[in-house]
Amino acid sequence: RVLLTGEAADRPLAEAVAAAMEREAEVLCGRTTLGSLALVLSKSRLLVTNDTGVSHIAAALRVPSVVLFLHSDPERWAPLDRERHLVLVGETAVQNSCLHDLGGHRCLADGCRFGGGTTGGRPILPDEVVRAALSLLDARGAHARA
């Protein structure tokens, strides 16, 4: 069973994603509280998400996840358990400002990779996400059989 979650404003996009999927998906955007989202996650085999609060809930609940990073620093925000949580990093087309809000931090002088300028913009491809998700599901199945 596939569930798509998010805020109410995410519903049109989630419905478009669900319509494009081969497998049926239920759209829960705008219909979950933090508590009910945690309950859904606790019963889940896998989470695929961007770097948002839900990834941290999954980490706390020890639910395997694939976390996509485009606009934030995975070294700072990714789950620590890199066997249970796979991190995929892409690059945005332009990064003009640092995402660190640290006193005294100067991106260009400190060599911060978010220090501005333009990158080539490497997207995270759907096949990468599918491979990562399947590898976690396969690993989890192997642990359950052992």
Summary of the structure (lengths in Angstrom):
residues: 146
radius of gyration: 17.0
end to end distance: 24.5
largest distance: 51.5
contacts: 369
relative contact order: 0.12
helix: 40%
strand: 15%
